[in-house]
Amino acid sequence: MVVAAVSAPVASHAEEMAAARGAYLVDAVAICGRCHTTPGPGNKPFAGGRVIENSAYKVQGSNITPDPETGIGSWSDEQIGRAITHGLRPDGSRMSTAMPYNFYTVLTDADRAAIVAYLRMLAPVKNQTAAPVYAVATAPAAGVPAPEGRGQSGSAGQDAERGNYLATLARCLSCHSAPGADGEPDLVGGMGKGGASFEGPWGVVVAPDITPRALAGWSDADIRRSLVEGVAPDGRKLAAPMQAKAYAQMHPDDIAALIVWLRNLPEN
């Protein structure tokens, strides 16, 4: 009886800590609501609806609330985790690359479980999204190569590794890499070199180069300000595709790690 009385609060605290970590990853790092929430006033967070379309597919961000009929309430933890890191639905069918599972493959077991725990805590919302339409058969997406550090060791090397983990979950290279012939980001030859166009209420913007060559004149404080305030060194406000409001929620140590990662991106 004594053991039970002591262990129950510990388990509850562990669950709360996991959900808090999941909230941080979902809201401040991966920003899952960007695709899984319909844009505009009166939207329902995480209930899906945003249309994502290109020559290969037309899909809607799915409902990832715990609603059992239109969301993921009937999915097991394993099925949710597999969807996140492998892009596979419970029936085994593959999702389009609009779901960037090839970036999320880096998730640690603990962080994947934390995200699942957080999604379980969301308020269920009944919202049926449209079935995906594929112009071509879906195929497994290539993994994201990890940039090699430049001889970093000790704490600097650890920060670069931590920054790479966070930047991969944030999909920085998805937006800031040059598009390949298929329109997908070239994560090899075009890694971090910018050039992708994004159209929205802000107009059309082109993602800038974020390699060390392009950022050579930026101080660490300049980079930090661009990440958490959305302001360039010259005072120019960065366009809405840059998710500064979300990144402002990131821990200062994690922002510092991202800066180290940026300083170590390959330039060739």
Steps between C-alpha positions, in 0.01 A plus 500: 500500500783739579667430164176566310440823684848625412521376140167639371593871529840427342335342195261793469787747520690306233198516270466873559868553425474296180195696385678829578797391289260397225328839510836672466597291197159528333439871562844663511723277288313291242201742499261222399202734517629683193375217277244338728290814560277674246630855441281794593278619785287251688733215417521189713859426604628162384162403348645508150381659181790695349534413130848405378528452126767447235536302177523171689214530748220703651447431869357660809685514828329225696311523827747398770275559800384193700157492334441126439306545175674778310829530689754261651305399811467140382870467408740324734811678628706281268286594200530872575877467542530308173302769317733768636832331423411274205204668332286188526131493591357222718389315185857506368443756224768763455448872551627765260812699575273781619543304823876550546562166667845480342601786732329345800688170471765660724259511796625318806267240647440728799413803287273300272316368806481854640336629181248216511427577867435866416273418206299273729437799728357726229126568507329270246346687208269339247616619158514273197769597251500410132667182377841557337529509122823368349607568142783251540547207732651592834848367570724510808668837540878515528646560843651833597882500495666634813749780427848413620657727757828673426719331751288616791562319825389524859208729578511664154461161335216410734325828424536438125350153541217632715441782253487253211237297686282804566549645151401167346179489706435864407560409132721805446662337197163420346438871441857625473641247252500557125219310321600201293363408156199337665420810701598333826785655703843381388646391833837413349627749242256774599510457876434833671558704185149642478305572184160343573201732440207526740175673413236612749331807650848649530550479122784296352822461693813301424670314782850641553832319513581406861845347446797650689605693189167683490500560875865605523406860573240404759591490867355232726270768639382580147414136436327468836289808429397369159392170654302625799390847383488455123718805441804514270820688597391798288172522694293347222206290621523145369196364316243274666643166378772560761340371819656742749200498734542128551879509525471773763369224729821298463744474789799739467739204508317342206518824302873513575535143372319594178748784448792258537330269249458783250866595535593142406283444195702398191559775243578291191 
